Amino acid sequence: MMSLPPERICPTLDNLLYNASYRTYTLTGLIRVDPLMATIFSTTVGGQAQSIVGPD
């Protein structure tokens, strides 16, 4: 009974689990990266604004 490899027993379920985990990973990745990019962007813009205003 167990001579078949696991991916040949239920490929549909395997694909569904893979797609679900990939989407979840992408979603959490976007949620985690977005604040990081916002912080980097605001820090960069803030640094440029300070360097422009500083000499005056």
CHARMM internal coordinates of N, CA and C (Angstrom, degrees):
IC EDIT
DIST 1 N 1 CA 1.4580
DIST 1 CA 1 C 1.5432
ANGL 1 N 1 CA 1 C 111.50
DIST 1 C 2 N 1.3213
ANGL 1 CA 1 C 2 N 117.25
DIHE 1 N 1 CA 1 C 2 N -42.16
DIST 2 N 2 CA 1.4590
ANGL 1 C 2 N 2 CA 120.88
DIHE 1 CA 1 C 2 N 2 CA -173.44
DIST 2 CA 2 C 1.5265
ANGL 2 N 2 CA 2 C 112.52
DIHE 1 C 2 N 2 CA 2 C -95.33
DIST 2 C 3 N 1.3384
ANGL 2 CA 2 C 3 N 117.04
DIHE 2 N 2 CA 2 C 3 N 21.96
DIST 3 N 3 CA 1.4615
ANGL 2 C 3 N 3 CA 119.24
DIHE 2 CA 2 C 3 N 3 CA -178.40
DIST 3 CA 3 C 1.5301
ANGL 3 N 3 CA 3 C 111.65
DIHE 2 C 3 N 3 CA 3 C -78.79
DIST 3 C 4 N 1.3404
ANGL 3 CA 3 C 4 N 117.51
DIHE 3 N 3 CA 3 C 4 N -21.75
DIST 4 N 4 CA 1.4593
ANGL 3 C 4 N 4 CA 120.58
DIHE 3 CA 3 C 4 N 4 CA 178.55
DIST 4 CA 4 C 1.5285
ANGL 4 N 4 CA 4 C 109.94
DIHE 3 C 4 N 4 CA 4 C -73.49
DIST 4 C 5 N 1.3181
ANGL 4 CA 4 C 5 N 117.84
DIHE 4 N 4 CA 4 C 5 N 144.05
DIST 5 N 5 CA 1.4660
ANGL 4 C 5 N 5 CA 119.95
DIHE 4 CA 4 C 5 N 5 CA 173.47
DIST 5 CA 5 C 1.5290
ANGL 5 N 5 CA 5 C 110.42
DIHE 4 C 5 N 5 CA 5 C -66.41
DIST 5 C 6 N 1.3063
ANGL 5 CA 5 C 6 N 119.01
DIHE 5 N 5 CA 5 C 6 N 152.74
DIST 6 N 6 CA 1.4742
ANGL 5 C 6 N 6 CA 121.71
DIHE 5 CA 5 C 6 N 6 CA -174.73
DIST 6 CA 6 C 1.5238
ANGL 6 N 6 CA 6 C 113.10
DIHE 5 C 6 N 6 CA 6 C -58.29
DIST 6 C 7 N 1.3397
ANGL 6 CA 6 C 7 N 118.26
DIHE 6 N 6 CA 6 C 7 N -37.89
DIST 7 N 7 CA 1.4690
ANGL 6 C 7 N 7 CA 119.36
DIHE 6 CA 6 C 7 N 7 CA -176.28
DIST 7 CA 7 C 1.5205
ANGL 7 N 7 CA 7 C 112.73
DIHE 6 C 7 N 7 CA 7 C -68.84
DIST 7 C 8 N 1.3414
ANGL 7 CA 7 C 8 N 117.71
DIHE 7 N 7 CA 7 C 8 N -18.92
DIST 8 N 8 CA 1.4628
ANGL 7 C 8 N 8 CA 120.07
DIHE 7 CA 7 C 8 N 8 CA 178.70
DIST 8 CA 8 C 1.5176
ANGL 8 N 8 CA 8 C 111.46
DIHE 7 C 8 N 8 CA 8 C -89.70
DIST 8 C 9 N 1.3233
ANGL 8 CA 8 C 9 N 118.17
DIHE 8 N 8 CA 8 C 9 N -13.12
DIST 9 N 9 CA 1.4638
ANGL 8 C 9 N 9 CA 120.70
DIHE 8 CA 8 C 9 N 9 CA 179.62
DIST 9 CA 9 C 1.5250
ANGL 9 N 9 CA 9 C 109.37
DIHE 8 C 9 N 9 CA 9 C -75.53
DIST 9 C 10 N 1.3179
ANGL 9 CA 9 C 10 N 117.08
DIHE 9 N 9 CA 9 C 10 N -48.24
DIST 10 N 10 CA 1.4675
ANGL 9 C 10 N 10 CA 120.20
DIHE 9 CA 9 C 10 N 10 CA -177.06
DIST 10 CA 10 C 1.5228
ANGL 10 N 10 CA 10 C 109.51
DIHE 9 C 10 N 10 CA 10 C -145.59
DIST 10 C 11 N 1.3300
ANGL 10 CA 10 C 11 N 117.34
DIHE 10 N 10 CA 10 C 11 N 76.50
DIST 11 N 11 CA 1.4683
ANGL 10 C 11 N 11 CA 119.53
DIHE 10 CA 10 C 11 N 11 CA -178.32
DIST 11 CA 11 C 1.5215
ANGL 11 N 11 CA 11 C 112.98
DIHE 10 C 11 N 11 CA 11 C -67.39
DIST 11 C 12 N 1.3414
ANGL 11 CA 11 C 12 N 116.74
DIHE 11 N 11 CA 11 C 12 N -30.39
DIST 12 N 12 CA 1.4627
ANGL 11 C 12 N 12 CA 119.31
DIHE 11 CA 11 C 12 N 12 CA -178.46
DIST 12 CA 12 C 1.5201
ANGL 12 N 12 CA 12 C 110.67
DIHE 11 C 12 N 12 CA 12 C -65.69
DIST 12 C 13 N 1.3262
ANGL 12 CA 12 C 13 N 116.56
DIHE 12 N 12 CA 12 C 13 N -46.54
DIST 13 N 13 CA 1.4625
ANGL 12 C 13 N 13 CA 120.01
DIHE 12 CA 12 C 13 N 13 CA 179.19
DIST 13 CA 13 C 1.5209
ANGL 13 N 13 CA 13 C 110.13
DIHE 12 C 13 N 13 CA 13 C -63.02
DIST 13 C 14 N 1.3210
ANGL 13 CA 13 C 14 N 116.33
DIHE 13 N 13 CA 13 C 14 N -39.75
DIST 14 N 14 CA 1.4587
ANGL 13 C 14 N 14 CA 120.40
DIHE 13 CA 13 C 14 N 14 CA 179.29
DIST 14 CA 14 C 1.5267
ANGL 14 N 14 CA 14 C 110.46
DIHE 13 C 14 N 14 CA 14 C -61.98
DIST 14 C 15 N 1.3323
ANGL 14 CA 14 C 15 N 116.53
DIHE 14 N 14 CA 14 C 15 N -43.51
DIST 15 N 15 CA 1.4649
ANGL 14 C 15 N 15 CA 120.28
DIHE 14 CA 14 C 15 N 15 CA 179.02
DIST 15 CA 15 C 1.5264
ANGL 15 N 15 CA 15 C 111.15
DIHE 14 C 15 N 15 CA 15 C -65.63
DIST 15 C 16 N 1.3319
ANGL 15 CA 15 C 16 N 116.39
DIHE 15 N 15 CA 15 C 16 N -40.12
DIST 16 N 16 CA 1.4650
ANGL 15 C 16 N 16 CA 119.52
DIHE 15 CA 15 C 16 N 16 CA 179.25
DIST 16 CA 16 C 1.5247
ANGL 16 N 16 CA 16 C 110.63
DIHE 15 C 16 N 16 CA 16 C -63.27
DIST 16 C 17 N 1.3273
ANGL 16 CA 16 C 17 N 115.89
DIHE 16 N 16 CA 16 C 17 N -43.96
DIST 17 N 17 CA 1.4603
ANGL 16 C 17 N 17 CA 119.18
DIHE 16 CA 16 C 17 N 17 CA 179.49
DIST 17 CA 17 C 1.5215
ANGL 17 N 17 CA 17 C 110.42
DIHE 16 C 17 N 17 CA 17 C -64.28
DIST 17 C 18 N 1.3290
ANGL 17 CA 17 C 18 N 116.84
DIHE 17 N 17 CA 17 C 18 N -40.52
DIST 18 N 18 CA 1.4640
ANGL 17 C 18 N 18 CA 120.39
DIHE 17 CA 17 C 18 N 18 CA 179.92
DIST 18 CA 18 C 1.5296
ANGL 18 N 18 CA 18 C 110.41
DIHE 17 C 18 N 18 CA 18 C -64.14
DIST 18 C 19 N 1.3381
ANGL 18 CA 18 C 19 N 116.36
DIHE 18 N 18 CA 18 C 19 N -46.43
DIST 19 N 19 CA 1.4614
ANGL 18 C 19 N 19 CA 119.80
DIHE 18 CA 18 C 19 N 19 CA -179.62
DIST 19 CA 19 C 1.5216
ANGL 19 N 19 CA 19 C 111.12
DIHE 18 C 19 N 19 CA 19 C -63.45
DIST 19 C 20 N 1.3357
ANGL 19 CA 19 C 20 N 116.41
DIHE 19 N 19 CA 19 C 20 N -41.63
DIST 20 N 20 CA 1.4623
ANGL 19 C 20 N 20 CA 119.73
DIHE 19 CA 19 C 20 N 20 CA -179.30
DIST 20 CA 20 C 1.5243
ANGL 20 N 20 CA 20 C 110.55
DIHE 19 C 20 N 20 CA 20 C -64.65
DIST 20 C 21 N 1.3328
ANGL 20 CA 20 C 21 N 116.87
DIHE 20 N 20 CA 20 C 21 N -44.02
DIST 21 N 21 CA 1.4599
ANGL 20 C 21 N 21 CA 119.42
DIHE 20 CA 20 C 21 N 21 CA -179.21
DIST 21 CA 21 C 1.5278
ANGL 21 N 21 CA 21 C 110.08
DIHE 20 C 21 N 21 CA 21 C -68.14
DIST 21 C 22 N 1.3299
ANGL 21 CA 21 C 22 N 117.58
DIHE 21 N 21 CA 21 C 22 N -35.77
DIST 22 N 22 CA 1.4650
ANGL 21 C 22 N 22 CA 120.38
DIHE 21 CA 21 C 22 N 22 CA 179.00
DIST 22 CA 22 C 1.5225
ANGL 22 N 22 CA 22 C 110.76
DIHE 21 C 22 N 22 CA 22 C -65.99
DIST 22 C 23 N 1.3444
ANGL 22 CA 22 C 23 N 116.06
DIHE 22 N 22 CA 22 C 23 N -44.16
DIST 23 N 23 CA 1.4663
ANGL 22 C 23 N 23 CA 119.11
DIHE 22 CA 22 C 23 N 23 CA 179.25
DIST 23 CA 23 C 1.5212
ANGL 23 N 23 CA 23 C 110.76
DIHE 22 C 23 N 23 CA 23 C -65.10
DIST 23 C 24 N 1.3381
ANGL 23 CA 23 C 24 N 116.47
DIHE 23 N 23 CA 23 C 24 N -41.16
DIST 24 N 24 CA 1.4621
ANGL 23 C 24 N 24 CA 119.56
DIHE 23 CA 23 C 24 N 24 CA 179.03
DIST 24 CA 24 C 1.5219
ANGL 24 N 24 CA 24 C 110.14
DIHE 23 C 24 N 24 CA 24 C -62.93
DIST 24 C 25 N 1.3339
ANGL 24 CA 24 C 25 N 116.35
DIHE 24 N 24 CA 24 C 25 N -41.99
DIST 25 N 25 CA 1.4635
ANGL 24 C 25 N 25 CA 120.47
DIHE 24 CA 24 C 25 N 25 CA 179.51
DIST 25 CA 25 C 1.5305
ANGL 25 N 25 CA 25 C 110.44
DIHE 24 C 25 N 25 CA 25 C -63.48
DIST 25 C 26 N 1.3339
ANGL 25 CA 25 C 26 N 116.40
DIHE 25 N 25 CA 25 C 26 N -42.39
DIST 26 N 26 CA 1.4578
ANGL 25 C 26 N 26 CA 120.14
DIHE 25 CA 25 C 26 N 26 CA -179.70
DIST 26 CA 26 C 1.5262
ANGL 26 N 26 CA 26 C 110.41
DIHE 25 C 26 N 26 CA 26 C -65.23
DIST 26 C 27 N 1.3358
ANGL 26 CA 26 C 27 N 116.26
DIHE 26 N 26 CA 26 C 27 N -42.75
DIST 27 N 27 CA 1.4597
ANGL 26 C 27 N 27 CA 120.45
DIHE 26 CA 26 C 27 N 27 CA -178.64
DIST 27 CA 27 C 1.5230
ANGL 27 N 27 CA 27 C 110.43
DIHE 26 C 27 N 27 CA 27 C -63.88
DIST 27 C 28 N 1.3310
ANGL 27 CA 27 C 28 N 117.03
DIHE 27 N 27 CA 27 C 28 N -48.41
DIST 28 N 28 CA 1.4645
ANGL 27 C 28 N 28 CA 119.42
DIHE 27 CA 27 C 28 N 28 CA 179.29
DIST 28 CA 28 C 1.5201
ANGL 28 N 28 CA 28 C 110.29
DIHE 27 C 28 N 28 CA 28 C -66.53
DIST 28 C 29 N 1.3328
ANGL 28 CA 28 C 29 N 116.71
DIHE 28 N 28 CA 28 C 29 N -32.46
DIST 29 N 29 CA 1.4528
ANGL 28 C 29 N 29 CA 119.72
DIHE 28 CA 28 C 29 N 29 CA 177.18
DIST 29 CA 29 C 1.5201
ANGL 29 N 29 CA 29 C 111.12
DIHE 28 C 29 N 29 CA 29 C -63.70
DIST 29 C 30 N 1.3313
ANGL 29 CA 29 C 30 N 117.03
DIHE 29 N 29 CA 29 C 30 N -42.89
DIST 30 N 30 CA 1.4581
ANGL 29 C 30 N 30 CA 120.61
DIHE 29 CA 29 C 30 N 30 CA 178.17
DIST 30 CA 30 C 1.5184
ANGL 30 N 30 CA 30 C 110.54
DIHE 29 C 30 N 30 CA 30 C -65.41
DIST 30 C 31 N 1.3346
ANGL 30 CA 30 C 31 N 116.52
DIHE 30 N 30 CA 30 C 31 N -41.14
DIST 31 N 31 CA 1.4661
ANGL 30 C 31 N 31 CA 120.09
DIHE 30 CA 30 C 31 N 31 CA -178.97
DIST 31 CA 31 C 1.5249
ANGL 31 N 31 CA 31 C 109.99
DIHE 30 C 31 N 31 CA 31 C -64.87
DIST 31 C 32 N 1.3296
ANGL 31 CA 31 C 32 N 116.98
DIHE 31 N 31 CA 31 C 32 N -36.21
DIST 32 N 32 CA 1.4581
ANGL 31 C 32 N 32 CA 119.56
DIHE 31 CA 31 C 32 N 32 CA -178.41
DIST 32 CA 32 C 1.5245
ANGL 32 N 32 CA 32 C 111.50
DIHE 31 C 32 N 32 CA 32 C -80.66
DIST 32 C 33 N 1.3267
ANGL 32 CA 32 C 33 N 117.58
DIHE 32 N 32 CA 32 C 33 N -33.89
DIST 33 N 33 CA 1.4657
ANGL 32 C 33 N 33 CA 120.52
DIHE 32 CA 32 C 33 N 33 CA -176.43
DIST 33 CA 33 C 1.5239
ANGL 33 N 33 CA 33 C 110.74
DIHE 32 C 33 N 33 CA 33 C -78.12
DIST 33 C 34 N 1.3307
ANGL 33 CA 33 C 34 N 117.78
DIHE 33 N 33 CA 33 C 34 N -32.68
DIST 34 N 34 CA 1.4570
ANGL 33 C 34 N 34 CA 120.84
DIHE 33 CA 33 C 34 N 34 CA -174.64
DIST 34 CA 34 C 1.5344
ANGL 34 N 34 CA 34 C 112.39
DIHE 33 C 34 N 34 CA 34 C -58.98
DIST 34 C 35 N 1.3469
ANGL 34 CA 34 C 35 N 119.65
DIHE 34 N 34 CA 34 C 35 N -51.78
DIST 35 N 35 CA 1.4721
ANGL 34 C 35 N 35 CA 118.58
DIHE 34 CA 34 C 35 N 35 CA 177.55
DIST 35 CA 35 C 1.5272
ANGL 35 N 35 CA 35 C 112.37
DIHE 34 C 35 N 35 CA 35 C -62.33
DIST 35 C 36 N 1.3295
ANGL 35 CA 35 C 36 N 116.39
DIHE 35 N 35 CA 35 C 36 N -33.66
DIST 36 N 36 CA 1.4656
ANGL 35 C 36 N 36 CA 120.00
DIHE 35 CA 35 C 36 N 36 CA 179.00
DIST 36 CA 36 C 1.5227
ANGL 36 N 36 CA 36 C 110.16
DIHE 35 C 36 N 36 CA 36 C -64.86
DIST 36 C 37 N 1.3327
ANGL 36 CA 36 C 37 N 117.20
DIHE 36 N 36 CA 36 C 37 N -45.75
DIST 37 N 37 CA 1.4558
ANGL 36 C 37 N 37 CA 120.77
DIHE 36 CA 36 C 37 N 37 CA 179.07
DIST 37 CA 37 C 1.5255
ANGL 37 N 37 CA 37 C 110.30
DIHE 36 C 37 N 37 CA 37 C -65.41
DIST 37 C 38 N 1.3202
ANGL 37 CA 37 C 38 N 117.25
DIHE 37 N 37 CA 37 C 38 N -37.53
DIST 38 N 38 CA 1.4630
ANGL 37 C 38 N 38 CA 120.44
DIHE 37 CA 37 C 38 N 38 CA 178.10
DIST 38 CA 38 C 1.5256
ANGL 38 N 38 CA 38 C 110.30
DIHE 37 C 38 N 38 CA 38 C -63.87
DIST 38 C 39 N 1.3276
ANGL 38 CA 38 C 39 N 116.36
DIHE 38 N 38 CA 38 C 39 N -39.86
DIST 39 N 39 CA 1.4675
ANGL 38 C 39 N 39 CA 120.11
DIHE 38 CA 38 C 39 N 39 CA 178.69
DIST 39 CA 39 C 1.5222
ANGL 39 N 39 CA 39 C 110.65
DIHE 38 C 39 N 39 CA 39 C -65.56
DIST 39 C 40 N 1.3324
ANGL 39 CA 39 C 40 N 116.33
DIHE 39 N 39 CA 39 C 40 N -45.02
DIST 40 N 40 CA 1.4697
ANGL 39 C 40 N 40 CA 120.15
DIHE 39 CA 39 C 40 N 40 CA 179.02
DIST 40 CA 40 C 1.5295
ANGL 40 N 40 CA 40 C 109.85
DIHE 39 C 40 N 40 CA 40 C -63.02
DIST 40 C 41 N 1.3285
ANGL 40 CA 40 C 41 N 116.79
DIHE 40 N 40 CA 40 C 41 N -42.81
DIST 41 N 41 CA 1.4625
ANGL 40 C 41 N 41 CA 120.66
DIHE 40 CA 40 C 41 N 41 CA -178.44
DIST 41 CA 41 C 1.5270
ANGL 41 N 41 CA 41 C 110.62
DIHE 40 C 41 N 41 CA 41 C -64.11
DIST 41 C 42 N 1.3399
ANGL 41 CA 41 C 42 N 117.19
DIHE 41 N 41 CA 41 C 42 N -47.83
DIST 42 N 42 CA 1.4618
ANGL 41 C 42 N 42 CA 120.13
DIHE 41 CA 41 C 42 N 42 CA -178.28
DIST 42 CA 42 C 1.5271
ANGL 42 N 42 CA 42 C 110.82
DIHE 41 C 42 N 42 CA 42 C -66.48
DIST 42 C 43 N 1.3429
ANGL 42 CA 42 C 43 N 116.78
DIHE 42 N 42 CA 42 C 43 N -35.73
DIST 43 N 43 CA 1.4674
ANGL 42 C 43 N 43 CA 119.83
DIHE 42 CA 42 C 43 N 43 CA 178.08
DIST 43 CA 43 C 1.5254
ANGL 43 N 43 CA 43 C 110.27
DIHE 42 C 43 N 43 CA 43 C -66.33
DIST 43 C 44 N 1.3388
ANGL 43 CA 43 C 44 N 116.26
DIHE 43 N 43 CA 43 C 44 N -41.97
DIST 44 N 44 CA 1.4630
ANGL 43 C 44 N 44 CA 120.12
DIHE 43 CA 43 C 44 N 44 CA -179.99
DIST 44 CA 44 C 1.5236
ANGL 44 N 44 CA 44 C 110.33
DIHE 43 C 44 N 44 CA 44 C -66.18
DIST 44 C 45 N 1.3264
ANGL 44 CA 44 C 45 N 117.26
DIHE 44 N 44 CA 44 C 45 N -46.14
DIST 45 N 45 CA 1.4637
ANGL 44 C 45 N 45 CA 120.78
DIHE 44 CA 44 C 45 N 45 CA -179.99
DIST 45 CA 45 C 1.5233
ANGL 45 N 45 CA 45 C 109.74
DIHE 44 C 45 N 45 CA 45 C -65.24
DIST 45 C 46 N 1.3370
ANGL 45 CA 45 C 46 N 116.74
DIHE 45 N 45 CA 45 C 46 N -41.76
DIST 46 N 46 CA 1.4623
ANGL 45 C 46 N 46 CA 120.34
DIHE 45 CA 45 C 46 N 46 CA 178.52
DIST 46 CA 46 C 1.5194
ANGL 46 N 46 CA 46 C 111.25
DIHE 45 C 46 N 46 CA 46 C -62.81
DIST 46 C 47 N 1.3324
ANGL 46 CA 46 C 47 N 116.81
DIHE 46 N 46 CA 46 C 47 N -41.27
DIST 47 N 47 CA 1.4613
ANGL 46 C 47 N 47 CA 120.83
DIHE 46 CA 46 C 47 N 47 CA 178.70
DIST 47 CA 47 C 1.5193
ANGL 47 N 47 CA 47 C 111.33
DIHE 46 C 47 N 47 CA 47 C -64.26
DIST 47 C 48 N 1.3277
ANGL 47 CA 47 C 48 N 117.42
DIHE 47 N 47 CA 47 C 48 N -40.49
DIST 48 N 48 CA 1.4611
ANGL 47 C 48 N 48 CA 120.77
DIHE 47 CA 47 C 48 N 48 CA 178.52
DIST 48 CA 48 C 1.5264
ANGL 48 N 48 CA 48 C 110.01
DIHE 47 C 48 N 48 CA 48 C -66.70
DIST 48 C 49 N 1.3295
ANGL 48 CA 48 C 49 N 116.48
DIHE 48 N 48 CA 48 C 49 N -41.77
DIST 49 N 49 CA 1.4620
ANGL 48 C 49 N 49 CA 119.70
DIHE 48 CA 48 C 49 N 49 CA -179.62
DIST 49 CA 49 C 1.5266
ANGL 49 N 49 CA 49 C 109.92
DIHE 48 C 49 N 49 CA 49 C -63.93
DIST 49 C 50 N 1.3350
ANGL 49 CA 49 C 50 N 117.71
DIHE 49 N 49 CA 49 C 50 N -41.33
DIST 50 N 50 CA 1.4624
ANGL 49 C 50 N 50 CA 120.54
DIHE 49 CA 49 C 50 N 50 CA 179.41
DIST 50 CA 50 C 1.5274
ANGL 50 N 50 CA 50 C 110.84
DIHE 49 C 50 N 50 CA 50 C -65.55
DIST 50 C 51 N 1.3429
ANGL 50 CA 50 C 51 N 116.70
DIHE 50 N 50 CA 50 C 51 N -40.14
DIST 51 N 51 CA 1.4636
ANGL 50 C 51 N 51 CA 119.21
DIHE 50 CA 50 C 51 N 51 CA -178.54
DIST 51 CA 51 C 1.5291
ANGL 51 N 51 CA 51 C 110.66
DIHE 50 C 51 N 51 CA 51 C -70.39
DIST 51 C 52 N 1.3347
ANGL 51 CA 51 C 52 N 116.65
DIHE 51 N 51 CA 51 C 52 N -29.64
DIST 52 N 52 CA 1.4698
ANGL 51 C 52 N 52 CA 119.37
DIHE 51 CA 51 C 52 N 52 CA 178.13
DIST 52 CA 52 C 1.5323
ANGL 52 N 52 CA 52 C 109.51
DIHE 51 C 52 N 52 CA 52 C -75.38
DIST 52 C 53 N 1.3381
ANGL 52 CA 52 C 53 N 116.21
DIHE 52 N 52 CA 52 C 53 N -42.16
DIST 53 N 53 CA 1.4663
ANGL 52 C 53 N 53 CA 120.35
DIHE 52 CA 52 C 53 N 53 CA -177.32
DIST 53 CA 53 C 1.5299
ANGL 53 N 53 CA 53 C 110.70
DIHE 52 C 53 N 53 CA 53 C -78.17
DIST 53 C 54 N 1.3241
ANGL 53 CA 53 C 54 N 117.32
DIHE 53 N 53 CA 53 C 54 N -30.43
DIST 54 N 54 CA 1.4670
ANGL 53 C 54 N 54 CA 122.03
DIHE 53 CA 53 C 54 N 54 CA -173.89
DIST 54 CA 54 C 1.5279
ANGL 54 N 54 CA 54 C 115.14
DIHE 53 C 54 N 54 CA 54 C -53.48
DIST 54 C 55 N 1.3457
ANGL 54 CA 54 C 55 N 119.63
DIHE 54 N 54 CA 54 C 55 N -55.16
DIST 55 N 55 CA 1.4720
ANGL 54 C 55 N 55 CA 120.27
DIHE 54 CA 54 C 55 N 55 CA -177.25
DIST 55 CA 55 C 1.5237
ANGL 55 N 55 CA 55 C 113.52
DIHE 54 C 55 N 55 CA 55 C -60.41
DIST 55 C 56 N 1.3249
ANGL 55 CA 55 C 56 N 118.06
DIHE 55 N 55 CA 55 C 56 N -32.38
DIST 56 N 56 CA 1.4595
ANGL 55 C 56 N 56 CA 119.90
DIHE 55 CA 55 C 56 N 56 CA 178.58
DIST 56 CA 56 C 1.5239
ANGL 56 N 56 CA 56 C 109.00
DIHE 55 C 56 N 56 CA 56 C -68.24
END
COOR INIT
IC SEED 1 N 1 CA 1 C
IC BUILD
